[in-house]
Amino acid sequence: MIRIYKTPTCVYCKSVAKLFDMKGVKYELVDVSEDPKLRQEVIEKSGAMTVPVTVKGDWEEFVIGWQPAKLLALI
């Protein structure tokens, strides 16, 4: 399973979702803007204070930001 941690105003988050839609990849969108504990967990696991953070499985692999080549390699 692929999860995209996002916020409502993030343009790059929408770009990741659109890329996955074009490739037929199933994913789950998770909004971190209203859950401080979840937001902190994503920061600790990714080492980044930005979104999108796209995660494969249980944090086996992840991509920070809009990096199409890395996102495609993830899927």
C-alpha positions in Angstrom: 0.0 0.0 0.0 1.1 3.5 -0.8 0.3 6.4 1.5 0.6 10.1 0.6 0.9 12.3 3.6 -0.5 15.7 2.6 -2.0 19.0 3.5 -5.1 20.6 1.8 -3.1 23.4 0.2 -0.1 21.4 -1.0 0.2 21.6 -4.8 2.8 18.9 -5.0 0.7 16.6 -3.0 -2.0 16.8 -5.7 0.7 16.2 -8.4 1.8 13.0 -6.7 -1.8 11.8 -6.6 -2.3 12.8 -10.2 0.8 10.9 -11.3 -0.4 7.8 -9.5 -3.8 8.1 -11.0 -2.3 8.3 -14.4 -0.3 5.1 -13.7 -3.2 3.3 -12.1 -1.6 3.0 -8.7 -3.8 2.6 -5.7 -2.9 4.9 -2.8 -4.3 6.4 0.4 -4.3 10.2 1.0 -3.6 11.1 4.7 -4.1 14.7 5.8 -1.6 15.6 8.5 -2.9 19.2 8.9 -5.4 18.5 11.7 -3.6 15.7 13.6 -0.5 17.0 15.5 0.5 13.6 16.7 0.4 12.1 13.2 2.3 15.1 11.8 5.0 14.7 14.4 5.2 10.9 13.6 5.7 11.7 9.9 8.4 14.3 10.7 10.2 11.8 13.0 10.1 9.0 10.5 10.9 11.0 7.4 13.3 13.5 8.9 11.4 16.3 6.9 9.0 19.0 7.9 7.4 19.1 4.5 4.8 17.3 2.4 4.2 15.3 0.4 5.8 12.3 2.0 4.9 9.3 0.0 5.4 6.0 1.8 5.4 2.4 0.6 4.3 -0.2 3.0 5.2 0.3 6.7 7.9 2.9 5.9 10.1 0.4 4.1 10.7 3.1 1.4 9.6 6.7 1.2 10.0 9.8 -1.0 9.9 13.4 0.2 8.4 16.0 -2.0 7.7 16.0 -5.7 10.4 13.8 -7.3 8.7 12.0 -10.2 11.6 9.7 -11.0 11.9 8.5 -7.4 8.1 8.2 -7.1 7.9 6.0 -10.2 10.8 3.9 -8.8 8.7 3.5 -5.6 5.8 2.0 -7.4 
